[in-house]
């Protein structure tokens, strides 16, 4: 009785750029991999604040019937805790104005002793 496997094996040949040896390709891919790992490590530094603009998903990304998503155009801040904080432009404008106001600065000074510090 012969054993049949349901696992597909990729037998496609790897095509190297013209003039590149296998050793050169390995060195190039190793350098690219290290650079990508460094980017990921820098992105996950605890306490580091980062931000990005939300983008949509192209149609067909999740399958043939996928209609995609429009960009929401929100500003997402990461690094403030477990979950990211999302602001739309008008919300961010109002928040910036409030943080710059004398009212907020006075409130913060009066309540400074009550504020907790998180490492």
C-alpha positions, 0 to 999 in steps of 0.5 A: 500500500502506497502512502499518499500525502495531502501536502503540496510540494513547491518544486519551482526553481528559484531564479536569481538576478543576472550575474548573481551567484547563490552565495551573493543571493544568500548574502543579499537576502541575509542583509535584507532580513536583518534590516527588516528585523531591525525595523520590527525591533525598533517599532516595538520599543516599549514606551516609544510613541509612533503614529500612522495614517489609516489606509484602506484595503484594495479590492480583491485582497481577501478573495474574488468577492472582496470589495475592499475598504476606503481609507478612514484617514484617521491618525493612529497613535501607538505606544500609550498602552495595550491598544492604539488611540485613533483620532480624526483630524477634527478631533485631533485639532480640538485635542491640541487646542485643549492641551495648549489652553491655560485651562488645561495647564492650570488643571494639571498644576492643581492636580499634579500630586494626584497624577500617577506616573507609569514607567 
